[in-house]
Amino acid sequence: PIFGGCESGMAEYGVAEYWEERYTRDPEAFDWYQRYSGLKELIGQYVKKSDKILNVGAGNSRLTEEMYEDGYKSIDNIDISETVVRAMADLHKGTMATVTWRRMDVLDLGEIADATYDAVIDKGTMDCILCGENSTANVAKMLAGVSRVLKDVGVYFVVSYGLPDNRLTYLQNDAYG
């Protein structure tokens, strides 16, 4: 599935209950848009292996596992679904000691201290929020939080189905640094 412009029937991507039900019904690993192998070169240009990374809307993607295998050791994963967070934490228990999974809504990153991360990776999360109600206000809320938890020279790495000009209208805001 692709998000595109949130055609009819896709609005559920912006609703937490949709994700809880999806991960309960279908626990198989799924990578939206691209696997790590398709992003490895680009991520490597902007994210150092020593960086502290936040993966927002991590889901049950293999991205973190594959990045870890490639040398990225400090990755915190958040997702709105308690079901997927529990499943991923159980799946990787004892195998990736420097990687965490926790349930958190990307619209409220208040539990995370300012300037904690060198990089935030968003693979489809902005697109999901754009499919929900109050999408513009919610994307602004998410981006304000992402900006706050990023270090001054931090990188926000976005993988989106949206056209660059469209997504840049959200990202090019002086308030986000």
TORLUMLO-15406 format. One line per field, with one value per atom (N, C-alpha, C): residue number from 0; residue in three letters; atom name; x, y, z. Coordinates in Angstrom, 2 decimals, always signed. Layout:
REM TORLUMLO-15406
n <- (NUM|...)
res <- (ALA|...)
atom <- (CA|...)
c1 <- (X|...)
c2 <- (Y|...)
c3 <- (Z|...)
//
This chain:
REM TORLUMLO-15406
n <- (0|0|0|1|1|1|2|2|2|3|3|3|4|4|4|5|5|5|6|6|6|7|7|7|8|8|8|9|9|9|10|10|10|11|11|11|12|12|12|13|13|13|14|14|14|15|15|15|16|16|16|17|17|17|18|18|18|19|19|19|20|20|20|21|21|21|22|22|22|23|23|23|24|24|24|25|25|25|26|26|26|27|27|27|28|28|28|29|29|29|30|30|30|31|31|31|32|32|32|33|33|33|34|34|34|35|35|35|36|36|36|37|37|37|38|38|38|39|39|39|40|40|40|41|41|41|42|42|42|43|43|43|44|44|44|45|45|45|46|46|46|47|47|47|48|48|48|49|49|49|50|50|50|51|51|51|52|52|52|53|53|53|54|54|54|55|55|55|56|56|56|57|57|57|58|58|58|59|59|59|60|60|60|61|61|61|62|62|62|63|63|63|64|64|64|65|65|65|66|66|66|67|67|67|68|68|68|69|69|69|70|70|70|71|71|71|72|72|72|73|73|73|74|74|74|75|75|75|76|76|76|77|77|77|78|78|78|79|79|79|80|80|80|81|81|81|82|82|82|83|83|83|84|84|84|85|85|85|86|86|86|87|87|87|88|88|88|89|89|89|90|90|90|91|91|91|92|92|92|93|93|93|94|94|94|95|95|95|96|96|96|97|97|97|98|98|98|99|99|99|100|100|100|101|101|101|102|102|102|103|103|103|104|104|104|105|105|105|106|106|106|107|107|107|108|108|108|109|109|109|110|110|110|111|111|111|112|112|112|113|113|113|114|114|114|115|115|115|116|116|116|117|117|117|118|118|118|119|119|119|120|120|120|121|121|121|122|122|122|123|123|123|124|124|124|125|125|125|126|126|126|127|127|127|128|128|128|129|129|129|130|130|130|131|131|131|132|132|132|133|133|133|134|134|134|135|135|135|136|136|136|137|137|137|138|138|138|139|139|139|140|140|140|141|141|141|142|142|142|143|143|143|144|144|144|145|145|145|146|146|146|147|147|147|148|148|148|149|149|149|150|150|150|151|151|151|152|152|152|153|153|153|154|154|154|155|155|155|156|156|156|157|157|157|158|158|158|159|159|159|160|160|160|161|161|161|162|162|162|163|163|163|164|164|164|165|165|165|166|166|166|167|167|167|168|168|168|169|169|169|170|170|170|171|171|171|172|172|172|173|173|173|174|174|174|175|175|175|176|176|176)
res <- (PRO|PRO|PRO|ILE|ILE|ILE|PHE|PHE|PHE|GLY|GLY|GLY|GLY|GLY|GLY|CYS|CYS|CYS|GLU|GLU|GLU|SER|SER|SER|GLY|GLY|GLY|MET|MET|MET|ALA|ALA|ALA|GLU|GLU|GLU|TYR|TYR|TYR|GLY|GLY|GLY|VAL|VAL|VAL|ALA|ALA|ALA|GLU|GLU|GLU|TYR|TYR|TYR|TRP|TRP|TRP|GLU|GLU|GLU|GLU|GLU|GLU|ARG|ARG|ARG|TYR|TYR|TYR|THR|THR|THR|ARG|ARG|ARG|ASP|ASP|ASP|PRO|PRO|PRO|GLU|GLU|GLU|ALA|ALA|ALA|PHE|PHE|PHE|ASP|ASP|ASP|TRP|TRP|TRP|TYR|TYR|TYR|GLN|GLN|GLN|ARG|ARG|ARG|TYR|TYR|TYR|SER|SER|SER|GLY|GLY|GLY|LEU|LEU|LEU|LYS|LYS|LYS|GLU|GLU|GLU|LEU|LEU|LEU|ILE|ILE|ILE|GLY|GLY|GLY|GLN|GLN|GLN|TYR|TYR|TYR|VAL|VAL|VAL|LYS|LYS|LYS|LYS|LYS|LYS|SER|SER|SER|ASP|ASP|ASP|LYS|LYS|LYS|ILE|ILE|ILE|LEU|LEU|LEU|ASN|ASN|ASN|VAL|VAL|VAL|GLY|GLY|GLY|ALA|ALA|ALA|GLY|GLY|GLY|ASN|ASN|ASN|SER|SER|SER|ARG|ARG|ARG|LEU|LEU|LEU|THR|THR|THR|GLU|GLU|GLU|GLU|GLU|GLU|MET|MET|MET|TYR|TYR|TYR|GLU|GLU|GLU|ASP|ASP|ASP|GLY|GLY|GLY|TYR|TYR|TYR|LYS|LYS|LYS|SER|SER|SER|ILE|ILE|ILE|ASP|ASP|ASP|ASN|ASN|ASN|ILE|ILE|ILE|ASP|ASP|ASP|ILE|ILE|ILE|SER|SER|SER|GLU|GLU|GLU|THR|THR|THR|VAL|VAL|VAL|VAL|VAL|VAL|ARG|ARG|ARG|ALA|ALA|ALA|MET|MET|MET|ALA|ALA|ALA|ASP|ASP|ASP|LEU|LEU|LEU|HIS|HIS|HIS|LYS|LYS|LYS|GLY|GLY|GLY|THR|THR|THR|MET|MET|MET|ALA|ALA|ALA|THR|THR|THR|VAL|VAL|VAL|THR|THR|THR|TRP|TRP|TRP|ARG|ARG|ARG|ARG|ARG|ARG|MET|MET|MET|ASP|ASP|ASP|VAL|VAL|VAL|LEU|LEU|LEU|ASP|ASP|ASP|LEU|LEU|LEU|GLY|GLY|GLY|GLU|GLU|GLU|ILE|ILE|ILE|ALA|ALA|ALA|ASP|ASP|ASP|ALA|ALA|ALA|THR|THR|THR|TYR|TYR|TYR|ASP|ASP|ASP|ALA|ALA|ALA|VAL|VAL|VAL|ILE|ILE|ILE|ASP|ASP|ASP|LYS|LYS|LYS|GLY|GLY|GLY|THR|THR|THR|MET|MET|MET|ASP|ASP|ASP|CYS|CYS|CYS|ILE|ILE|ILE|LEU|LEU|LEU|CYS|CYS|CYS|GLY|GLY|GLY|GLU|GLU|GLU|ASN|ASN|ASN|SER|SER|SER|THR|THR|THR|ALA|ALA|ALA|ASN|ASN|ASN|VAL|VAL|VAL|ALA|ALA|ALA|LYS|LYS|LYS|MET|MET|MET|LEU|LEU|LEU|ALA|ALA|ALA|GLY|GLY|GLY|VAL|VAL|VAL|SER|SER|SER|ARG|ARG|ARG|VAL|VAL|VAL|LEU|LEU|LEU|LYS|LYS|LYS|ASP|ASP|ASP|VAL|VAL|VAL|GLY|GLY|GLY|VAL|VAL|VAL|TYR|TYR|TYR|PHE|PHE|PHE|VAL|VAL|VAL|VAL|VAL|VAL|SER|SER|SER|TYR|TYR|TYR|GLY|GLY|GLY|LEU|LEU|LEU|PRO|PRO|PRO|ASP|ASP|ASP|ASN|ASN|ASN|ARG|ARG|ARG|LEU|LEU|LEU|THR|THR|THR|TYR|TYR|TYR|LEU|LEU|LEU|GLN|GLN|GLN|ASN|ASN|ASN|ASP|ASP|ASP|ALA|ALA|ALA|TYR|TYR|TYR|GLY|GLY|GLY)
atom <- (N|CA|C|N|CA|C|N|CA|C|N|CA|C|N|CA|C|N|CA|C|N|CA|C|N|CA|C|N|CA|C|N|CA|C|N|CA|C|N|CA|C|N|CA|C|N|CA|C|N|CA|C|N|CA|C|N|CA|C|N|CA|C|N|CA|C|N|CA|C|N|CA|C|N|CA|C|N|CA|C|N|CA|C|N|CA|C|N|CA|C|N|CA|C|N|CA|C|N|CA|C|N|CA|C|N|CA|C|N|CA|C|N|CA|C|N|CA|C|N|CA|C|N|CA|C|N|CA|C|N|CA|C|N|CA|C|N|CA|C|N|CA|C|N|CA|C|N|CA|C|N|CA|C|N|CA|C|N|CA|C|N|CA|C|N|CA|C|N|CA|C|N|CA|C|N|CA|C|N|CA|C|N|CA|C|N|CA|C|N|CA|C|N|CA|C|N|CA|C|N|CA|C|N|CA|C|N|CA|C|N|CA|C|N|CA|C|N|CA|C|N|CA|C|N|CA|C|N|CA|C|N|CA|C|N|CA|C|N|CA|C|N|CA|C|N|CA|C|N|CA|C|N|CA|C|N|CA|C|N|CA|C|N|CA|C|N|CA|C|N|CA|C|N|CA|C|N|CA|C|N|CA|C|N|CA|C|N|CA|C|N|CA|C|N|CA|C|N|CA|C|N|CA|C|N|CA|C|N|CA|C|N|CA|C|N|CA|C|N|CA|C|N|CA|C|N|CA|C|N|CA|C|N|CA|C|N|CA|C|N|CA|C|N|CA|C|N|CA|C|N|CA|C|N|CA|C|N|CA|C|N|CA|C|N|CA|C|N|CA|C|N|CA|C|N|CA|C|N|CA|C|N|CA|C|N|CA|C|N|CA|C|N|CA|C|N|CA|C|N|CA|C|N|CA|C|N|CA|C|N|CA|C|N|CA|C|N|CA|C|N|CA|C|N|CA|C|N|CA|C|N|CA|C|N|CA|C|N|CA|C|N|CA|C|N|CA|C|N|CA|C|N|CA|C|N|CA|C|N|CA|C|N|CA|C|N|CA|C|N|CA|C|N|CA|C|N|CA|C|N|CA|C|N|CA|C|N|CA|C|N|CA|C|N|CA|C|N|CA|C|N|CA|C|N|CA|C|N|CA|C|N|CA|C|N|CA|C|N|CA|C|N|CA|C|N|CA|C|N|CA|C|N|CA|C|N|CA|C|N|CA|C|N|CA|C|N|CA|C|N|CA|C|N|CA|C|N|CA|C|N|CA|C|N|CA|C|N|CA|C|N|CA|C|N|CA|C|N|CA|C|N|CA|C|N|CA|C|N|CA|C|N|CA|C|N|CA|C|N|CA|C|N|CA|C|N|CA|C|N|CA|C|N|CA|C|N|CA|C)
c1 <- (+0.82|+0.00|+0.87|+0.33|+1.02|+0.06|+0.61|-0.24|-0.66|+0.23|-0.09|-0.69|-1.85|-2.51|-3.64|-3.61|-4.64|-5.99|-6.03|-7.27|-8.31|-9.55|-10.61|-10.28|-10.58|-10.28|-8.92|-8.10|-6.77|-6.69|-7.77|-7.74|-7.43|-7.68|-7.42|-5.94|-5.04|-3.62|-3.29|-4.14|-3.91|-4.55|-5.08|-5.80|-5.07|-4.81|-4.06|-4.72|-6.04|-6.75|-6.51|-6.34|-6.05|-4.77|-3.71|-2.42|-2.45|-3.18|-3.29|-3.94|-5.02|-5.73|-4.87|-4.18|-3.34|-2.25|-1.53|-0.43|-0.92|-2.13|-2.72|-3.08|-3.66|-4.12|-2.96|-1.96|-0.89|+0.47|+1.04|+2.31|+3.57|+3.42|+4.59|+5.30|+6.64|+7.44|+7.03|+6.96|+6.59|+7.35|+7.98|+8.71|+7.98|+7.49|+6.83|+7.86|+7.52|+8.29|+9.60|+10.51|+11.85|+12.38|+13.15|+13.93|+15.19|+15.92|+17.16|+18.13|+18.20|+19.14|+18.91|+17.67|+17.36|+17.65|+17.85|+18.10|+19.51|+20.22|+21.52|+22.47|+22.61|+23.55|+23.14|+21.86|+21.39|+21.51|+21.11|+21.23|+22.69|+23.58|+25.01|+25.58|+24.96|+25.42|+25.09|+24.03|+23.53|+23.57|+23.66|+23.61|+24.88|+25.60|+26.83|+26.49|+27.29|+27.04|+27.12|+27.83|+27.94|+26.80|+25.91|+24.80|+23.79|+23.17|+22.02|+20.80|+20.04|+18.97|+17.61|+16.61|+15.22|+14.49|+13.88|+13.09|+11.62|+10.94|+9.54|+8.60|+7.56|+6.63|+7.32|+8.11|+8.98|+8.21|+7.01|+6.23|+7.00|+6.76|+7.49|+8.45|+8.91|+9.91|+11.21|+11.96|+13.28|+14.36|+13.98|+14.95|+15.94|+15.45|+16.35|+17.29|+16.76|+17.59|+18.69|+18.33|+19.31|+20.32|+19.87|+20.81|+21.77|+21.25|+22.08|+23.15|+22.74|+23.68|+24.75|+24.41|+25.33|+26.19|+26.02|+26.90|+26.27|+24.99|+24.28|+23.81|+24.38|+24.13|+23.17|+23.01|+22.17|+20.89|+19.87|+18.59|+17.45|+16.67|+15.45|+14.28|+13.37|+12.21|+10.95|+10.10|+8.80|+7.71|+6.56|+5.38|+4.16|+3.06|+1.81|+1.12|+1.51|+0.87|+1.61|+0.95|+1.52|+1.78|+0.90|+1.05|+2.35|+2.65|+3.86|+5.11|+5.03|+6.18|+6.53|+5.52|+5.74|+6.32|+5.76|+6.22|+7.68|+8.03|+9.39|+10.38|+10.00|+10.87|+11.10|+10.03|+10.17|+11.03|+10.81|+11.55|+13.06|+13.43|+14.85|+15.44|+14.70|+15.19|+16.53|+17.53|+18.83|+19.73|+19.24|+20.06|+20.64|+19.98|+20.46|+20.37|+21.38|+21.35|+21.23|+21.68|+21.66|+20.48|+19.50|+18.31|+17.09|+16.21|+14.99|+13.74|+12.65|+11.31|+10.40|+9.63|+8.63|+7.44|+6.31|+5.08|+5.10|+4.97|+4.92|+4.25|+3.46|+2.82|+3.78|+4.10|+5.03|+4.49|+3.20|+2.63|+2.90|+3.44|+3.77|+5.08|+6.17|+7.51|+8.00|+7.06|+7.39|+8.26|+8.25|+9.09|+10.56|+10.86|+12.23|+12.81|+14.01|+14.68|+15.07|+15.18|+15.63|+17.01|+17.23|+18.55|+19.15|+18.32|+18.77|+19.37|+18.84|+19.19|+20.00|+20.91|+21.67|+20.84|+19.94|+19.14|+17.78|+16.76|+15.42|+15.09|+14.69|+14.30|+12.80|+12.19|+10.74|+10.49|+10.05|+9.77|+8.26|+7.59|+6.15|+5.29|+5.88|+5.07|+4.41|+5.15|+4.54|+3.38|+3.55|+2.49|+1.24|+1.44|+0.31|-0.44|+0.29|-0.34|-1.10|-0.56|-1.24|-2.53|-2.72|-3.95|-5.03|-4.69|-5.64|-6.34|-7.24|-7.92|-6.92|-7.18|-6.30|-4.86|-4.70|-3.39|-2.35|-2.70|-1.71|-1.25|-2.19|-1.84|-1.04|-1.42|-0.71|+0.71|+0.88|+2.25|+3.09|+2.51|+3.25|+3.64|+2.73|+3.02|+4.14|+4.07|+5.11|+6.46|+6.49|+7.75|+8.34|+7.50|+8.00|+8.67|+8.07|+8.65|+9.94|+9.96|+11.17|+12.28|+11.96|+12.95|+13.52|+12.66|+13.08|+14.01|+13.72|+14.54|+15.82|+15.91|+17.13|+18.17|+19.43|+20.53|+20.56|+21.23|+21.28|+21.73|+22.65|+23.12|+22.52|+21.37|+20.72|+20.12|+19.82|+19.27|+17.89|+16.92|+15.59|+15.53|+15.57|+15.62|+14.22|+13.58|+12.19|+12.11|+11.43|+11.10|+9.60|+9.20|+7.80|+7.40|+6.13|+5.60|+5.21|+5.13|+4.73|+5.79|+5.36|+6.28|+7.12|+8.41|+9.28|+8.71|+8.21|+7.68|+6.55|+5.72|+4.62|+5.13|+6.04|+6.55|+7.39|+8.12|+8.94|+8.11|+6.85|+6.00|+5.80|+5.86|+5.75|+7.10|+8.16|+9.49|+10.22|+10.00|+10.73|+10.06|+10.33|+9.74|+10.86|+11.09|+12.19|+12.10|+10.89|+10.72|+11.36|+11.55|+12.13|+13.64|+14.25|+15.72|+16.18)
c2 <- (-1.19|+0.00|+1.26|+2.29|+3.57|+4.63|+5.69|+6.74|+7.74|+8.07|+9.04|+10.28|+10.64|+11.83|+11.50|+10.37|+9.94|+9.81|+9.03|+8.78|+8.22|+8.23|+7.74|+6.34|+6.07|+4.77|+4.71|+5.74|+5.74|+6.59|+7.28|+8.18|+7.44|+6.13|+5.37|+5.34|+5.62|+5.65|+6.70|+7.70|+8.75|+8.47|+7.27|+6.94|+5.83|+6.06|+5.10|+3.72|+3.68|+2.39|+1.53|+2.17|+1.42|+0.62|+1.25|+0.60|-0.50|-0.28|-1.31|-2.57|-2.37|-3.49|-4.15|-3.35|-3.90|-4.80|-4.34|-5.13|-6.34|-6.29|-7.45|-8.51|-8.04|-8.93|-9.45|-8.60|-8.95|-8.63|-9.56|-9.29|-9.44|-9.83|-10.02|-8.69|-8.75|-7.55|-6.94|-5.62|-4.91|-3.60|-3.34|-2.11|-1.23|-0.09|+0.86|+1.48|+1.60|+2.31|+1.64|+1.48|+0.97|+0.13|-0.88|-1.59|-0.78|-1.12|-0.42|-0.45|-1.57|-1.67|-0.58|-0.14|+0.91|+2.31|+2.42|+3.72|+3.85|+2.75|+2.68|+3.79|+3.98|+4.98|+6.39|+6.71|+8.05|+8.24|+7.25|+7.37|+7.58|+6.83|+6.95|+8.33|+9.07|+10.42|+11.42|+11.14|+12.12|+11.68|+10.37|+9.83|+9.03|+9.40|+8.68|+7.45|+6.43|+5.20|+5.43|+6.47|+6.79|+7.67|+8.11|+9.00|+8.31|+9.11|+8.66|+8.94|+7.88|+7.95|+7.66|+8.44|+8.17|+7.77|+6.59|+6.09|+6.25|+7.23|+7.51|+6.68|+6.14|+5.28|+4.03|+3.43|+2.31|+1.09|+0.87|-0.29|-1.58|-2.52|-3.79|-3.92|-2.77|-2.70|-3.34|-3.85|-4.41|-3.33|-2.07|-0.99|-0.94|-0.93|-0.85|-2.04|-3.24|-4.44|-4.38|-3.97|-3.92|-2.80|-1.67|-0.59|-1.03|-1.74|-2.24|-3.18|-4.10|-5.04|-4.31|-3.12|-2.32|-1.37|-1.41|-0.63|+0.54|+0.82|+1.86|+1.22|+1.62|+0.90|+1.61|+2.91|+3.66|+4.11|+3.25|+3.54|+3.36|+4.41|+4.35|+4.35|+3.41|+3.26|+3.60|+4.42|+4.70|+4.39|+4.01|+3.77|+3.98|+4.32|+4.57|+3.28|+2.16|+0.87|+0.11|-0.09|-0.89|-2.32|-2.84|-4.21|-4.39|-3.48|-3.63|-3.34|-2.41|-2.11|-3.34|-3.95|-5.15|-6.28|-6.47|-7.54|-7.32|-6.10|-5.82|-5.93|-5.46|-5.58|-7.05|-7.86|-9.30|-9.99|-9.63|-10.23|-9.99|-8.81|-8.44|-8.46|-9.02|-9.09|-9.82|-9.16|-9.77|-9.76|-9.24|-9.28|-7.92|-6.84|-5.50|-4.65|-4.76|-4.15|-2.64|-1.97|-0.51|+0.04|-0.82|-0.42|-0.53|+0.46|+0.43|+0.55|+0.05|+0.22|+0.71|+1.75|+2.18|+2.81|+2.68|+3.24|+4.74|+5.50|+6.94|+7.50|+8.53|+9.23|+10.30|+10.29|+11.27|+12.70|+12.84|+14.17|+14.69|+13.84|+14.26|+13.61|+14.29|+13.79|+14.37|+14.79|+15.46|+14.66|+13.33|+12.49|+12.53|+13.09|+13.13|+14.52|+14.55|+15.81|+16.54|+17.85|+18.68|+18.21|+18.33|+18.08|+16.72|+15.69|+14.33|+13.60|+13.82|+12.98|+13.72|+12.96|+13.44|+13.30|+12.31|+12.06|+11.50|+11.91|+11.34|+10.79|+9.52|+8.88|+8.68|+9.11|+9.06|+8.39|+7.14|+6.40|+6.20|+7.23|+7.14|+7.72|+8.14|+8.63|+9.96|+10.88|+12.15|+11.89|+10.97|+10.64|+10.13|+9.29|+8.78|+9.92|+10.83|+11.95|+12.82|+12.98|+13.77|+13.12|+11.84|+11.15|+11.28|+11.84|+11.94|+13.28|+13.39|+14.66|+15.66|+16.93|+18.01|+17.79|+17.30|+16.88|+18.00|+19.18|+20.26|+20.64|+20.80|+21.14|+20.01|+18.76|+17.63|+17.47|+17.72|+17.66|+18.76|+19.94|+21.04|+20.66|+20.00|+19.56|+18.52|+17.56|+16.55|+17.19|+18.08|+18.69|+19.59|+20.25|+21.06|+20.14|+18.99|+18.03|+17.45|+17.08|+16.54|+17.58|+18.81|+19.89|+20.05|+19.96|+20.13|+19.01|+17.75|+16.63|+16.44|+17.10|+17.05|+18.03|+17.62|+18.54|+19.64|+20.74|+21.89|+21.51|+20.56|+20.14|+18.77|+18.46|+17.18|+17.08|+15.85|+15.54|+14.92|+15.45|+14.83|+14.18|+12.85|+12.07|+11.54|+12.06|+11.73|+10.92|+9.78|+8.99|+9.15|+9.71|+10.05|+9.72|+9.45|+9.26|+10.60|+11.63|+12.95|+13.59|+14.46|+15.19|+16.13|+16.27|+17.13|+18.53|+19.18|+20.54|+20.57|+19.53|+19.47|+19.29|+18.35|+18.08|+19.24|+19.91|+21.04|+22.18|+22.30|+23.36|+23.15|+21.93|+21.63|+21.80|+21.42|+21.36|+22.70|+23.54|+24.81|+25.85|+25.74|+26.63|+27.07|+28.36|+28.88|+28.41|+28.16|+27.73|+26.37|+25.58|+24.24|+24.23|+25.33|+25.37|+24.63)
c3 <- (+0.00|+0.00|+0.00|-0.63|-0.61|-0.13|+0.41|+0.96|-0.08|-0.99|-2.02|-1.42|-1.85|-1.36|-0.42|+0.22|+1.17|+0.49|-0.56|-1.27|-0.30|-0.71|+0.18|+0.66|+1.91|+2.50|+3.14|+2.96|+3.55|+4.80|+5.14|+6.29|+7.59|+7.62|+8.83|+9.19|+8.25|+8.54|+9.59|+9.75|+10.72|+12.07|+12.29|+13.51|+14.27|+15.55|+16.38|+16.40|+16.47|+16.55|+15.32|+14.17|+12.95|+13.12|+13.65|+13.78|+14.83|+15.91|+16.94|+16.34|+15.60|+14.98|+13.91|+13.12|+12.03|+12.58|+13.62|+14.16|+14.94|+15.44|+16.10|+15.05|+13.95|+12.88|+12.02|+11.77|+10.84|+11.44|+12.21|+12.90|+12.03|+10.78|+9.91|+9.67|+9.64|+9.37|+8.03|+8.02|+6.79|+6.73|+5.59|+5.39|+4.38|+4.83|+3.95|+3.02|+1.76|+0.74|+0.36|+1.31|+1.01|+2.16|+1.83|+2.84|+3.09|+4.12|+4.43|+3.26|+2.56|+1.44|+0.40|+0.22|-0.73|-0.21|+1.10|+1.73|+2.29|+2.33|+3.01|+2.57|+1.29|+0.78|+1.22|+1.11|+1.52|+3.02|+3.79|+5.25|+5.62|+4.98|+5.25|+4.95|+4.04|+3.72|+4.84|+5.59|+6.55|+8.01|+8.23|+9.59|+9.84|+10.90|+11.25|+12.09|+11.99|+12.74|+14.24|+14.66|+16.08|+16.58|+15.70|+16.09|+16.98|+17.83|+18.62|+17.75|+17.43|+16.43|+17.06|+16.65|+17.01|+15.74|+15.75|+14.63|+15.01|+14.37|+14.72|+13.85|+14.48|+13.75|+13.26|+14.14|+13.76|+13.27|+13.79|+13.37|+13.53|+12.60|+12.65|+11.47|+11.02|+9.96|+10.42|+9.46|+9.76|+9.70|+9.50|+9.35|+10.51|+11.74|+12.90|+12.95|+12.76|+12.79|+11.73|+10.52|+9.44|+9.64|+10.21|+10.52|+11.62|+12.61|+13.71|+13.17|+12.30|+11.69|+10.88|+10.38|+9.57|+10.42|+11.74|+12.60|+13.34|+13.10|+13.85|+15.15|+16.27|+17.52|+18.47|+18.37|+19.31|+18.63|+18.69|+18.02|+19.02|+19.19|+19.99|+19.01|+19.19|+18.31|+19.07|+18.46|+19.07|+18.06|+18.60|+17.78|+18.64|+18.01|+18.73|+19.16|+18.56|+18.85|+19.95|+21.07|+22.16|+21.70|+20.86|+20.36|+19.59|+18.67|+17.87|+18.70|+19.63|+20.49|+21.34|+21.93|+22.74|+21.89|+20.69|+19.80|+19.38|+19.04|+18.61|+19.77|+20.93|+22.11|+22.44|+22.39|+22.65|+21.59|+20.34|+19.23|+19.36|+19.82|+19.87|+21.27|+22.23|+23.61|+23.66|+24.23|+24.40|+23.18|+22.04|+20.83|+20.45|+20.83|+20.50|+21.76|+22.60|+23.94|+23.93|+22.86|+22.82|+22.02|+21.75|+20.99|+21.90|+21.82|+22.65|+21.78|+22.32|+21.74|+22.84|+22.53|+23.51|+22.81|+23.50|+22.98|+23.24|+22.17|+22.28|+21.03|+21.22|+20.12|+19.63|+18.35|+17.78|+17.91|+18.19|+18.40|+19.80|+20.66|+22.03|+22.44|+22.13|+22.46|+23.79|+24.63|+25.89|+26.83|+26.74|+27.61|+27.21|+26.05|+25.55|+25.80|+26.35|+26.65|+25.37|+25.46|+24.34|+23.87|+22.57|+21.95|+22.33|+22.33|+22.68|+21.49|+20.30|+19.14|+18.08|+17.47|+16.33|+15.05|+15.03|+13.84|+14.23|+13.48|+13.58|+12.20|+12.18|+10.92|+10.92|+9.83|+9.64|+8.30|+8.35|+7.11|+7.01|+6.47|+6.25|+7.35|+8.47|+9.58|+9.25|+8.66|+8.27|+7.31|+6.39|+5.45|+6.17|+7.19|+7.97|+8.64|+9.24|+9.93|+8.95|+7.76|+6.73|+6.25|+6.57|+6.21|+7.29|+8.43|+9.54|+9.61|+10.57|+10.82|+11.39|+11.15|+11.63|+11.17|+9.95|+9.48|+9.50|+9.05|+9.00|+10.40|+11.32|+12.70|+13.35|+13.07|+13.68|+13.11|+11.83|+11.28|+11.89|+12.06|+12.71|+14.13|+14.84|+16.22|+16.23|+15.29|+15.19|+14.87|+13.90|+13.48|+14.56|+15.33|+16.45|+17.48|+17.75|+18.68|+18.15|+16.88|+16.26|+16.33|+16.00|+16.04|+17.45|+18.45|+19.83|+20.30|+19.92|+20.40|+19.60|+18.44|+17.65|+18.19|+18.12|+18.45|+17.39|+17.69|+16.77|+15.37|+15.27|+13.95|+13.57|+14.16|+13.91|+12.52|+12.13|+10.82|+10.97|+10.25|+10.17|+8.80|+8.77|+7.53|+7.26|+6.22|+5.92|+4.63|+4.71|+3.53|+3.35|+2.21|+1.98|+0.56|+0.38|-0.95|-1.56|-0.73|-1.21|-2.07|-2.96|-3.80|-2.94|-3.26|-2.44|-2.21|-3.25|-3.07|-2.06|-2.07|-1.12|+0.30|+0.51|+1.86|+2.38|+1.49|+1.91|+2.47|+2.03|+2.59|+4.09|+4.55|+5.99|+6.70|+6.00|+6.63|+6.66|+5.68|+5.61|+6.49|+7.77|+8.75|+9.70|+9.77|+10.60|+12.06|+12.53|+13.91|+14.20|+13.14|+13.32|+13.22|+12.90|+12.77|+11.56)
//
